[in-house]
Amino acid sequence: MGRFRKTFTAEYENVLAEHVKDLANRLMPLNKQEFLSIAFQLAEKLNVPHQFTKSQKSA
């Protein structure tokens, strides 16, 4: 619904969420820009179609 499509499956959303939680538990919380960058890198690595900004390498 709406103009945006999901980029990641529920499985990969969970992988990303667990990674963020793991980093926070290790006292390395991410700021918004770092999170968006990791989401972009994951989409690129998985070769998933996405609408992220390639020039900024960010979601």
ZALOSE-709805 format. One record per atom (N, C-alpha, C): residue in one letter; atom name; x, y, z. Coordinates in steps of 0.2 Angstrom, whole numbers, plus 5000, padded with zeros to 4 digits. Example, Ala and Ser with C-alpha at 12.3 -4.5 7.8 and 13.67 -1.06 7.14 Angstrom:
residues 2
@code = a | site = N | c1 = 5066 | c2 = 4972 | c3 = 5039 .
@code = a | site = CA | c1 = 5062 | c2 = 4978 | c3 = 5039 .
@code = a | site = C | c1 = 5066 | c2 = 4984 | c3 = 5039 .
@code = s | site = N | c1 = 5064 | c2 = 4989 | c3 = 5035 .
@code = s | site = CA | c1 = 5068 | c2 = 4995 | c3 = 5036 .
@code = s | site = C | c1 = 5064 | c2 = 5000 | c3 = 5039 .
//
This chain:
residues 59
@code = m | site = N | c1 = 5004 | c2 = 4994 | c3 = 5000 .
@code = m | site = CA | c1 = 5000 | c2 = 5000 | c3 = 5000 .
@code = m | site = C | c1 = 5004 | c2 = 5006 | c3 = 5000 .
@code = g | site = N | c1 = 5002 | c2 = 5011 | c3 = 4997 .
@code = g | site = CA | c1 = 5006 | c2 = 5017 | c3 = 4996 .
@code = g | site = C | c1 = 5011 | c2 = 5017 | c3 = 4991 .
@code = r | site = N | c1 = 5016 | c2 = 5022 | c3 = 4990 .
@code = r | site = CA | c1 = 5020 | c2 = 5022 | c3 = 4984 .
@code = r | site = C | c1 = 5027 | c2 = 5018 | c3 = 4986 .
@code = f | site = N | c1 = 5028 | c2 = 5016 | c3 = 4992 .
@code = f | site = CA | c1 = 5034 | c2 = 5013 | c3 = 4993 .
@code = f | site = C | c1 = 5033 | c2 = 5005 | c3 = 4993 .
@code = r | site = N | c1 = 5038 | c2 = 5002 | c3 = 4991 .
@code = r | site = CA | c1 = 5038 | c2 = 4994 | c3 = 4991 .
@code = r | site = C | c1 = 5043 | c2 = 4992 | c3 = 4996 .
@code = k | site = N | c1 = 5042 | c2 = 4986 | c3 = 4999 .
@code = k | site = CA | c1 = 5047 | c2 = 4984 | c3 = 5004 .
@code = k | site = C | c1 = 5053 | c2 = 4982 | c3 = 5000 .
@code = t | site = N | c1 = 5059 | c2 = 4983 | c3 = 5003 .
@code = t | site = CA | c1 = 5065 | c2 = 4981 | c3 = 5000 .
@code = t | site = C | c1 = 5067 | c2 = 4974 | c3 = 5002 .
@code = f | site = N | c1 = 5067 | c2 = 4973 | c3 = 5009 .
@code = f | site = CA | c1 = 5069 | c2 = 4967 | c3 = 5012 .
@code = f | site = C | c1 = 5063 | c2 = 4962 | c3 = 5013 .
@code = t | site = N | c1 = 5064 | c2 = 4956 | c3 = 5013 .
@code = t | site = CA | c1 = 5059 | c2 = 4951 | c3 = 5015 .
@code = t | site = C | c1 = 5059 | c2 = 4951 | c3 = 5023 .
@code = a | site = N | c1 = 5054 | c2 = 4948 | c3 = 5026 .
@code = a | site = CA | c1 = 5053 | c2 = 4948 | c3 = 5033 .
@code = a | site = C | c1 = 5060 | c2 = 4945 | c3 = 5036 .
@code = e | site = N | c1 = 5062 | c2 = 4940 | c3 = 5033 .
@code = e | site = CA | c1 = 5068 | c2 = 4937 | c3 = 5036 .
@code = e | site = C | c1 = 5074 | c2 = 4941 | c3 = 5036 .
@code = y | site = N | c1 = 5075 | c2 = 4945 | c3 = 5030 .
@code = y | site = CA | c1 = 5081 | c2 = 4950 | c3 = 5030 .
@code = y | site = C | c1 = 5080 | c2 = 4956 | c3 = 5035 .
@code = e | site = N | c1 = 5074 | c2 = 4958 | c3 = 5036 .
@code = e | site = CA | c1 = 5072 | c2 = 4963 | c3 = 5041 .
@code = e | site = C | c1 = 5074 | c2 = 4961 | c3 = 5048 .
@code = n | site = N | c1 = 5073 | c2 = 4955 | c3 = 5049 .
@code = n | site = CA | c1 = 5075 | c2 = 4952 | c3 = 5056 .
@code = n | site = C | c1 = 5082 | c2 = 4951 | c3 = 5056 .
@code = v | site = N | c1 = 5086 | c2 = 4949 | c3 = 5051 .
@code = v | site = CA | c1 = 5093 | c2 = 4949 | c3 = 5051 .
@code = v | site = C | c1 = 5096 | c2 = 4956 | c3 = 5053 .
@code = l | site = N | c1 = 5093 | c2 = 4961 | c3 = 5049 .
@code = l | site = CA | c1 = 5096 | c2 = 4968 | c3 = 5050 .
@code = l | site = C | c1 = 5094 | c2 = 4970 | c3 = 5057 .
@code = a | site = N | c1 = 5088 | c2 = 4969 | c3 = 5060 .
@code = a | site = CA | c1 = 5086 | c2 = 4971 | c3 = 5066 .
@code = a | site = C | c1 = 5091 | c2 = 4968 | c3 = 5072 .
@code = e | site = N | c1 = 5092 | c2 = 4961 | c3 = 5071 .
@code = e | site = CA | c1 = 5096 | c2 = 4958 | c3 = 5076 .
@code = e | site = C | c1 = 5103 | c2 = 4960 | c3 = 5076 .
@code = h | site = N | c1 = 5106 | c2 = 4962 | c3 = 5070 .
@code = h | site = CA | c1 = 5113 | c2 = 4965 | c3 = 5069 .
@code = h | site = C | c1 = 5113 | c2 = 4972 | c3 = 5073 .
@code = v | site = N | c1 = 5108 | c2 = 4976 | c3 = 5072 .
@code = v | site = CA | c1 = 5108 | c2 = 4982 | c3 = 5075 .
@code = v | site = C | c1 = 5107 | c2 = 4981 | c3 = 5083 .
@code = k | site = N | c1 = 5103 | c2 = 4977 | c3 = 5085 .
@code = k | site = CA | c1 = 5103 | c2 = 4975 | c3 = 5092 .
@code = k | site = C | c1 = 5109 | c2 = 4973 | c3 = 5095 .
@code = d | site = N | c1 = 5113 | c2 = 4968 | c3 = 5091 .
@code = d | site = CA | c1 = 5119 | c2 = 4965 | c3 = 5093 .
@code = d | site = C | c1 = 5124 | c2 = 4971 | c3 = 5094 .
@code = l | site = N | c1 = 5124 | c2 = 4976 | c3 = 5089 .
@code = l | site = CA | c1 = 5129 | c2 = 4981 | c3 = 5090 .
@code = l | site = C | c1 = 5128 | c2 = 4986 | c3 = 5096 .
@code = a | site = N | c1 = 5121 | c2 = 4987 | c3 = 5097 .
@code = a | site = CA | c1 = 5119 | c2 = 4991 | c3 = 5103 .
@code = a | site = C | c1 = 5121 | c2 = 4987 | c3 = 5110 .
@code = n | site = N | c1 = 5120 | c2 = 4981 | c3 = 5110 .
@code = n | site = CA | c1 = 5122 | c2 = 4977 | c3 = 5116 .
@code = n | site = C | c1 = 5130 | c2 = 4977 | c3 = 5117 .
@code = r | site = N | c1 = 5134 | c2 = 4978 | c3 = 5112 .
@code = r | site = CA | c1 = 5141 | c2 = 4979 | c3 = 5112 .
@code = r | site = C | c1 = 5143 | c2 = 4986 | c3 = 5113 .
@code = l | site = N | c1 = 5138 | c2 = 4990 | c3 = 5115 .
@code = l | site = CA | c1 = 5140 | c2 = 4997 | c3 = 5116 .
@code = l | site = C | c1 = 5142 | c2 = 5001 | c3 = 5110 .
@code = m | site = N | c1 = 5139 | c2 = 4999 | c3 = 5104 .
@code = m | site = CA | c1 = 5141 | c2 = 5002 | c3 = 5098 .
@code = m | site = C | c1 = 5134 | c2 = 5004 | c3 = 5094 .
@code = p | site = N | c1 = 5130 | c2 = 5008 | c3 = 5098 .
@code = p | site = CA | c1 = 5124 | c2 = 5009 | c3 = 5094 .
@code = p | site = C | c1 = 5125 | c2 = 5013 | c3 = 5088 .
@code = l | site = N | c1 = 5120 | c2 = 5012 | c3 = 5083 .
@code = l | site = CA | c1 = 5121 | c2 = 5016 | c3 = 5077 .
@code = l | site = C | c1 = 5116 | c2 = 5022 | c3 = 5077 .
@code = n | site = N | c1 = 5119 | c2 = 5027 | c3 = 5074 .
@code = n | site = CA | c1 = 5114 | c2 = 5033 | c3 = 5073 .
@code = n | site = C | c1 = 5110 | c2 = 5032 | c3 = 5066 .
@code = k | site = N | c1 = 5106 | c2 = 5036 | c3 = 5065 .
@code = k | site = CA | c1 = 5102 | c2 = 5035 | c3 = 5059 .
@code = k | site = C | c1 = 5106 | c2 = 5034 | c3 = 5052 .
@code = q | site = N | c1 = 5111 | c2 = 5039 | c3 = 5051 .
@code = q | site = CA | c1 = 5114 | c2 = 5038 | c3 = 5045 .
@code = q | site = C | c1 = 5118 | c2 = 5032 | c3 = 5044 .
@code = e | site = N | c1 = 5121 | c2 = 5029 | c3 = 5050 .
@code = e | site = CA | c1 = 5125 | c2 = 5023 | c3 = 5050 .
@code = e | site = C | c1 = 5120 | c2 = 5017 | c3 = 5048 .
@code = f | site = N | c1 = 5114 | c2 = 5017 | c3 = 5051 .
@code = f | site = CA | c1 = 5109 | c2 = 5012 | c3 = 5050 .
@code = f | site = C | c1 = 5107 | c2 = 5012 | c3 = 5043 .
@code = l | site = N | c1 = 5106 | c2 = 5018 | c3 = 5040 .
@code = l | site = CA | c1 = 5104 | c2 = 5018 | c3 = 5033 .
@code = l | site = C | c1 = 5109 | c2 = 5016 | c3 = 5028 .
@code = s | site = N | c1 = 5115 | c2 = 5017 | c3 = 5030 .
@code = s | site = CA | c1 = 5121 | c2 = 5015 | c3 = 5026 .
@code = s | site = C | c1 = 5121 | c2 = 5007 | c3 = 5026 .
@code = i | site = N | c1 = 5120 | c2 = 5004 | c3 = 5032 .
@code = i | site = CA | c1 = 5120 | c2 = 4997 | c3 = 5033 .
@code = i | site = C | c1 = 5115 | c2 = 4994 | c3 = 5029 .
@code = a | site = N | c1 = 5109 | c2 = 4997 | c3 = 5029 .
@code = a | site = CA | c1 = 5103 | c2 = 4994 | c3 = 5025 .
@code = a | site = C | c1 = 5105 | c2 = 4995 | c3 = 5018 .
@code = f | site = N | c1 = 5108 | c2 = 5000 | c3 = 5015 .
@code = f | site = CA | c1 = 5110 | c2 = 5001 | c3 = 5008 .
@code = f | site = C | c1 = 5115 | c2 = 4995 | c3 = 5007 .
@code = q | site = N | c1 = 5120 | c2 = 4994 | c3 = 5011 .
@code = q | site = CA | c1 = 5125 | c2 = 4989 | c3 = 5009 .
@code = q | site = C | c1 = 5122 | c2 = 4982 | c3 = 5009 .
@code = l | site = N | c1 = 5117 | c2 = 4981 | c3 = 5013 .
@code = l | site = CA | c1 = 5114 | c2 = 4974 | c3 = 5013 .
@code = l | site = C | c1 = 5110 | c2 = 4973 | c3 = 5007 .
@code = a | site = N | c1 = 5106 | c2 = 4978 | c3 = 5005 .
@code = a | site = CA | c1 = 5103 | c2 = 4978 | c3 = 4998 .
@code = a | site = C | c1 = 5107 | c2 = 4977 | c3 = 4992 .
@code = e | site = N | c1 = 5113 | c2 = 4980 | c3 = 4992 .
@code = e | site = CA | c1 = 5118 | c2 = 4979 | c3 = 4987 .
@code = e | site = C | c1 = 5121 | c2 = 4972 | c3 = 4987 .
@code = k | site = N | c1 = 5123 | c2 = 4970 | c3 = 4993 .
@code = k | site = CA | c1 = 5126 | c2 = 4963 | c3 = 4993 .
@code = k | site = C | c1 = 5121 | c2 = 4958 | c3 = 4991 .
@code = l | site = N | c1 = 5115 | c2 = 4959 | c3 = 4993 .
@code = l | site = CA | c1 = 5110 | c2 = 4954 | c3 = 4991 .
@code = l | site = C | c1 = 5107 | c2 = 4954 | c3 = 4984 .
@code = n | site = N | c1 = 5109 | c2 = 4960 | c3 = 4981 .
@code = n | site = CA | c1 = 5107 | c2 = 4961 | c3 = 4974 .
@code = n | site = C | c1 = 5099 | c2 = 4962 | c3 = 4974 .
@code = v | site = N | c1 = 5096 | c2 = 4965 | c3 = 4979 .
@code = v | site = CA | c1 = 5089 | c2 = 4966 | c3 = 4979 .
@code = v | site = C | c1 = 5087 | c2 = 4973 | c3 = 4976 .
@code = p | site = N | c1 = 5082 | c2 = 4973 | c3 = 4972 .
@code = p | site = CA | c1 = 5080 | c2 = 4979 | c3 = 4969 .
@code = p | site = C | c1 = 5078 | c2 = 4984 | c3 = 4974 .
@code = h | site = N | c1 = 5081 | c2 = 4990 | c3 = 4974 .
@code = h | site = CA | c1 = 5079 | c2 = 4995 | c3 = 4979 .
@code = h | site = C | c1 = 5079 | c2 = 5002 | c3 = 4977 .
@code = q | site = N | c1 = 5076 | c2 = 5007 | c3 = 4981 .
@code = q | site = CA | c1 = 5075 | c2 = 5014 | c3 = 4979 .
@code = q | site = C | c1 = 5080 | c2 = 5018 | c3 = 4983 .
@code = f | site = N | c1 = 5086 | c2 = 5015 | c3 = 4985 .
@code = f | site = CA | c1 = 5090 | c2 = 5019 | c3 = 4989 .
@code = f | site = C | c1 = 5095 | c2 = 5023 | c3 = 4985 .
@code = t | site = N | c1 = 5098 | c2 = 5028 | c3 = 4988 .
@code = t | site = CA | c1 = 5102 | c2 = 5033 | c3 = 4984 .
@code = t | site = C | c1 = 5109 | c2 = 5030 | c3 = 4983 .
@code = k | site = N | c1 = 5111 | c2 = 5028 | c3 = 4977 .
@code = k | site = CA | c1 = 5117 | c2 = 5025 | c3 = 4976 .
@code = k | site = C | c1 = 5123 | c2 = 5030 | c3 = 4977 .
@code = s | site = N | c1 = 5122 | c2 = 5037 | c3 = 4975 .
@code = s | site = CA | c1 = 5127 | c2 = 5041 | c3 = 4975 .
@code = s | site = C | c1 = 5129 | c2 = 5043 | c3 = 4983 .
@code = q | site = N | c1 = 5124 | c2 = 5042 | c3 = 4987 .
@code = q | site = CA | c1 = 5126 | c2 = 5043 | c3 = 4994 .
@code = q | site = C | c1 = 5127 | c2 = 5037 | c3 = 4998 .
@code = k | site = N | c1 = 5126 | c2 = 5031 | c3 = 4994 .
@code = k | site = CA | c1 = 5126 | c2 = 5025 | c3 = 4997 .
@code = k | site = C | c1 = 5122 | c2 = 5024 | c3 = 5004 .
@code = s | site = N | c1 = 5116 | c2 = 5026 | c3 = 5003 .
@code = s | site = CA | c1 = 5112 | c2 = 5026 | c3 = 5009 .
@code = s | site = C | c1 = 5105 | c2 = 5025 | c3 = 5007 .
@code = a | site = N | c1 = 5101 | c2 = 5022 | c3 = 5012 .
@code = a | site = CA | c1 = 5094 | c2 = 5020 | c3 = 5011 .
@code = a | site = C | c1 = 5090 | c2 = 5027 | c3 = 5012 .
//
